[in-house]
Structures are given as C-alpha cells and as structure tokens.
Amino acid sequence: MRNSTALEYYRAAKREKNRILANRAICAIVRSMSSNGFRNVRILDNFYQTSSFFPMPVVLVCTQSESGVMNLGPYSLCFPYTVAGDKYQMALSSRDNSNTAVNLRRTGLCTLNFIPDDRKFMRNCVMLGYPGETTEEKMKNSVFSLLPSQREDSERLPDRVYPDVVEEALQVFECSLDSFAVDETTHAMRSILNVDKVLLKEKWHRVLLEGRRRFPNLPVDYGFRDNAQFWFARHSPPYREPIPKSKAATVDSVMWAVTRGGFAVDLEWQPQAAARLVSVPRVFLGLVLKGIADEAKKAGVRIVTPEFLDTVRDKRSREK
C-alpha cells in the first residue's frame, strides 16, 4: 500500500469512526515508511556508539598522577570547543573518577597526543583504557615512549610539573584546564581545556607550512560495540571540493566589506590586493580583513598592496 493511499484510507476510516480500519491504516503507513526511509532507533546510554555510528578521533591524554608517574588515558570524546578569539579550547568528556579526570582536577594540566593509525597502537589503547587499574599497573603495559613537555621556560610556572608528550604522536596539544563540570548522577565530567601550545612532527609541520595536499594517517574510532570489542576504521586519502563560484567573493564585494567593516579608516586598499582575497569564504572575510588591518597598523603601513599581503602571509608561516 502506497503511503498516500494508506493516508487516505486512514482519513476515511476516521470519518466513519472505524477504529480497526484506522489502526490498520496506521500500520500500513509505518510499514511503508520503514521500507523506504528511516527507522526509529531507541536512544540508549552512550548513544554515540549504542544507537548510532559516530566517527571520533583517538587521543592519548597524558596527566601526572599523585605519585608523580605519568598517566596515559585514551579518549575519543575530545573535540574543538572555542576556535576563535582570545582563547582556543578543546572539550573533553570523561568519567569523573578516571585517573585522567582525577589528575586533571588536581594539576590542571594535560597533553593531548594524536597518535598514527597503527593496529599495535590501537590494541594498546584498548588496554590502557580499561578502567579499575592504577596508573602504575596500566603503564607497565604501555608501548608508548614519553618525552618531556616542550614548553619554553617563559611558558612555565614555577613549582609545576608539566605532563609529558608521546614520542610516537604526530601532533600534540599542550593544555591547561579552564573549567570543568561534573554530573554526579551519571559520574560524567566535561573539561574545557585551553590549548596553550600545538606541536607537529617536522614532516607535518612542513606540509602545513607549504600548504601541501597531504594529511596525516590518523585513526577513526567507532567506539565499543557488541558488548565485546572496540571498532576502528583505517584512514583513507581525503579529497577536496572547491568553493562554488556562486559562493566566492568578488573584488567589488571585498572592497565593500573593507568599507563596511571600517577597515578603510586611515588605510587604503588596492584592488589588486582585494583580488587576492576573493577565495576567502564570505563568512570568514571580516575576520581576515581585521587581521590584515591589524598587521598594517603594527607595521605602520598606510596602503594594503599585494606585496604587503605576501609579507603578512610569510610572517604567519614563520609563526606556525
């Protein structure tokens, strides 16, 4: 029975106050929807892995235990939280009584280590993530090597021990705890972490700096399923999609944004420089223009030229 026919059947049965026929029509509608579209799924605890398929990163969080031993805890509920402004932050979800959570509340420091997609590493992450063991017990089984924090002396506070970084990681965020909230009913803890320092292995730093079309081999976690095992997906080469021409800015629209945003006060913008910015998505154009205007003010520049944009680009590349 087609969906529209079943609906008409239901309306006719309702007009005739025939409950049996109406119920049959409802069942027909549900069967039709189930065979041709979505099915309703019961939302359970840990819904991201019990009631759905949700791709997640694999992050080894390093903290210092009360005994002074470095603790590694694997986590996947770790995502960007604040991506612009005065702070850059990550959000981390954990159990409130895990070694990581206890250490983080006490020390306020951690490192987020992004390890490569290697089955040996994933197997060890499953072992390190098993609850109930002390730091000393589980770290005996770690296959990872640790290096001291890469913070400069000027980035350190006296009498504080900064967590190590994982030598095998491709990328590391050195973080400090901004805030946390604990749900005493579910024993869940949400931590907001300030990203104080980003580290990349030399190879990937070069790729980022030169804008190459390559990406690191990072694993994808689909969580604990079947009440038996963790599931991971291998990394596959990313592909790119250019910005549609209809969405790209024009030189005139860039110049209009300069004027509207107040970036032309005491600052002249050459059209040739504006032409360099037409590929910037409109939603980010104001932020980019502000950054350029700020750099011009610092440098005492009165005219924004293509050459000045090259200078700004080179400066930011050196800062990476």
C-alpha positions in Angstrom: 0.0 0.0 0.0 1.5 3.3 -1.0 1.9 5.9 1.7 -0.6 8.4 0.2 -3.2 5.7 -0.4 -2.8 4.4 3.2 -3.2 8.0 4.5 -6.4 8.5 2.6 -7.6 5.1 3.9 -6.9 6.3 7.4 -8.8 9.5 7.0 -11.8 7.7 5.5 -11.8 5.2 8.4 -11.5 8.0 10.9 -14.5 9.8 9.3 -16.5 6.5 9.6 -15.2 6.1 13.2 -13.9 2.7 12.4 -11.1 2.2 14.9 -10.0 -1.2 13.5 -9.6 0.1 9.9 -7.8 3.2 11.2 -5.3 1.1 13.1 -4.7 -1.0 10.0 -4.0 2.1 8.0 -1.6 3.4 10.6 0.3 0.1 10.5 0.4 0.3 6.7 1.9 3.8 6.9 4.5 2.8 9.3 5.5 -0.3 7.2 5.7 1.9 4.1 8.0 4.4 5.9 10.2 1.7 7.3 10.8 0.0 4.0 11.5 3.2 2.1 13.2 5.5 4.6 14.5 5.8 8.1 13.8 3.6 11.1 13.4 4.9 14.6 16.2 3.9 17.0 15.9 3.7 20.7 18.3 6.2 22.3 20.4 4.4 24.9 23.2 5.5 27.2 26.4 6.2 25.3 24.1 6.8 22.3 27.0 7.8 20.0 28.1 4.1 19.9 25.0 2.2 21.0 22.3 3.9 18.9 24.3 5.4 16.0 27.5 5.5 14.1 29.6 8.5 15.1 33.2 8.9 13.9 35.7 10.1 16.5 39.4 10.8 17.0 41.8 8.7 19.1 43.6 10.9 21.6 46.0 9.8 24.3 45.7 12.2 27.3 48.8 12.4 29.4 48.4 13.7 33.0 50.6 13.3 36.1 49.4 11.0 38.9 49.6 11.9 42.6 52.6 9.6 42.9 54.4 11.6 40.1 54.0 8.9 37.4 52.8 10.0 34.0 49.4 8.5 33.2 48.2 7.8 29.6 44.4 7.5 29.0 42.9 7.0 25.6 39.8 9.2 24.8 37.6 9.8 21.7 35.1 12.3 23.1 37.6 15.2 22.5 36.6 18.0 20.2 37.3 21.6 19.4 35.3 23.9 21.6 36.4 27.5 21.1 38.1 28.2 17.8 38.5 31.9 17.6 39.1 34.9 19.9 41.3 35.2 22.9 41.3 31.5 23.7 41.5 28.3 21.8 39.9 25.4 23.6 39.1 21.7 23.4 36.2 19.9 25.2 37.0 16.5 26.8 34.3 14.2 28.1 35.3 11.5 30.7 34.3 9.6 33.8 34.7 11.8 36.8 36.6 9.1 38.7 39.0 8.1 35.9 42.7 8.5 36.5 42.8 11.2 33.9 39.9 13.2 35.4 41.3 13.0 39.0 44.7 14.1 37.8 43.3 16.9 35.7 41.3 18.3 38.5 44.3 18.2 40.8 47.0 19.5 38.5 45.1 21.5 35.9 47.4 20.3 33.1 47.5 17.7 30.4 48.7 16.9 26.9 46.5 15.6 24.0 48.5 13.3 21.9 47.3 12.3 18.4 48.8 9.0 17.5 49.0 7.5 14.0 46.8 4.8 12.7 48.6 1.6 13.7 46.9 -1.5 14.9 49.5 -2.1 17.5 48.8 1.3 19.0 45.0 0.8 18.9 45.4 -2.5 20.7 47.4 -0.8 23.4 44.9 2.0 23.7 42.2 -0.6 24.4 44.4 -2.0 27.2 45.3 1.4 28.6 41.6 2.5 28.6 40.4 -0.4 30.7 39.0 1.0 34.0 39.9 0.0 37.5 43.7 -0.1 37.3 46.1 2.3 39.0 48.5 4.3 36.9 51.4 2.2 37.9 49.6 -1.0 36.9 48.5 0.0 33.5 51.6 2.0 32.5 53.6 -1.2 32.8 51.8 -2.4 29.6 52.3 0.9 27.6 54.1 0.6 24.3 54.5 4.3 24.1 57.6 6.4 24.8 57.4 9.7 26.7 59.3 12.9 26.2 59.4 16.0 28.5 57.0 18.9 27.9 58.1 21.1 25.0 57.1 24.3 26.8 59.7 27.1 26.9 60.9 28.4 30.2 58.8 31.5 29.6 55.7 29.3 29.2 56.2 27.6 32.5 55.1 28.5 36.0 57.5 27.7 39.0 56.9 24.6 41.0 54.7 23.0 38.4 55.3 19.7 36.7 54.1 19.7 33.1 52.9 16.4 31.6 55.0 14.6 29.0 54.3 14.2 25.3 54.1 10.9 23.5 57.1 10.5 21.2 55.1 8.4 18.6 52.4 11.1 18.3 52.1 13.1 15.0 50.5 16.1 16.8 50.3 17.2 20.4 48.3 19.9 22.2 49.7 21.0 25.5 46.8 22.2 27.5 45.7 23.7 30.8 42.3 23.3 32.5 40.0 26.2 32.1 36.9 24.8 33.8 35.1 21.5 34.4 31.6 20.3 35.3 30.7 17.0 37.0 27.3 15.3 36.7 27.0 13.4 40.0 24.1 11.3 38.7 26.0 9.9 35.7 29.5 10.4 37.0 30.4 12.2 33.8 32.9 15.1 33.7 33.2 17.7 30.9 36.5 19.5 30.9 37.2 22.7 28.9 40.9 22.8 28.0 42.9 25.8 26.9 45.2 24.9 24.0 48.5 26.5 25.1 50.8 25.0 22.6 50.4 23.0 19.4 53.3 20.7 18.3 53.6 18.9 14.9 56.3 16.4 13.9 58.7 18.0 11.5 57.3 16.3 8.4 53.7 17.5 9.1 54.9 21.0 10.1 56.5 21.3 6.7 53.3 20.0 5.0 51.2 22.6 6.9 53.7 25.4 6.2 53.9 24.7 2.5 50.2 24.1 2.0 50.7 20.6 0.5 47.7 18.4 -0.2 48.7 15.7 2.2 47.2 14.7 5.6 48.5 12.5 8.4 47.4 9.0 8.9 45.1 9.3 11.9 42.6 6.6 13.0 38.8 6.9 13.3 37.1 5.3 16.3 33.6 4.0 16.2 33.5 3.0 19.9 32.7 -0.1 22.0 30.1 -2.2 20.2 28.5 -5.6 20.6 29.4 -5.5 24.3 32.6 -7.1 23.2 35.1 -5.0 21.3 36.2 -1.6 20.1 36.0 -0.8 16.4 38.4 1.4 14.4 38.4 2.5 10.8 41.6 3.0 8.7 42.4 6.4 7.4 41.7 6.9 3.7 43.1 9.7 1.5 40.9 12.9 1.8 39.5 14.6 -1.3 38.8 18.2 -1.9 35.9 20.2 -3.2 36.5 23.8 -4.4 34.2 26.6 -3.3 31.4 27.1 -5.8 31.9 30.2 -7.9 28.5 31.4 -6.9 29.7 31.4 -3.3 33.0 33.1 -3.9 33.5 36.8 -3.3 34.3 39.4 -6.0 36.8 42.2 -5.9 33.9 44.7 -5.5 32.4 42.7 -2.6 35.8 42.6 -0.9 36.2 46.3 -1.2 32.6 46.8 0.0 33.4 44.6 3.1 36.5 46.7 3.7 34.5 49.9 3.8 31.5 48.5 5.7 33.8 47.0 8.3 35.7 50.2 9.0 39.0 48.8 7.7 39.5 51.7 5.3 39.9 54.2 8.0 43.4 55.6 7.6 44.2 52.7 5.3 44.0 52.5 1.5 43.3 49.1 -0.1 44.5 48.5 -3.6 42.0 46.5 -5.8 44.9 44.1 -6.7 45.2 43.2 -3.0 41.4 42.7 -2.8 41.6 40.3 -5.7 43.9 38.1 -3.6 41.1 37.7 -1.1 38.2 36.6 -3.4 38.7 33.0 -2.5 38.1 33.6 1.2 34.6 32.4 2.2 32.4 35.3 3.0 31.7 34.1 6.5 35.4 34.5 7.3 36.2 37.6 5.2 35.6 40.1 8.0 38.0 38.2 10.3 40.7 38.0 7.6 40.3 41.8 6.8 40.6 42.6 10.5 43.8 40.6 10.8 45.3 42.3 7.8 44.3 45.8 9.1 45.8 45.0 12.5 49.1 43.9 10.9 49.2 47.1 8.7 48.7 49.2 11.8 51.5 47.4 13.7 53.8 47.9 10.7 52.9 51.5 10.1 51.6 50.7 6.6 49.1 53.1 5.0 48.4 51.1 1.8 47.5 47.5 1.6 49.2 46.1 -1.5 49.6 42.5 -2.8 53.2 42.8 -1.6 52.1 43.6 1.9 49.7 40.6 1.8 52.7 38.4 0.9 54.6 39.9 3.9 51.6 39.0 6.2 51.4 35.5 4.8 55.2 34.9 5.2 55.0 36.2 8.8 52.2 33.9 9.7 54.0 31.0 8.1 57.0 31.6 10.2 54.8 31.7 13.3 53.4 28.2 12.6 
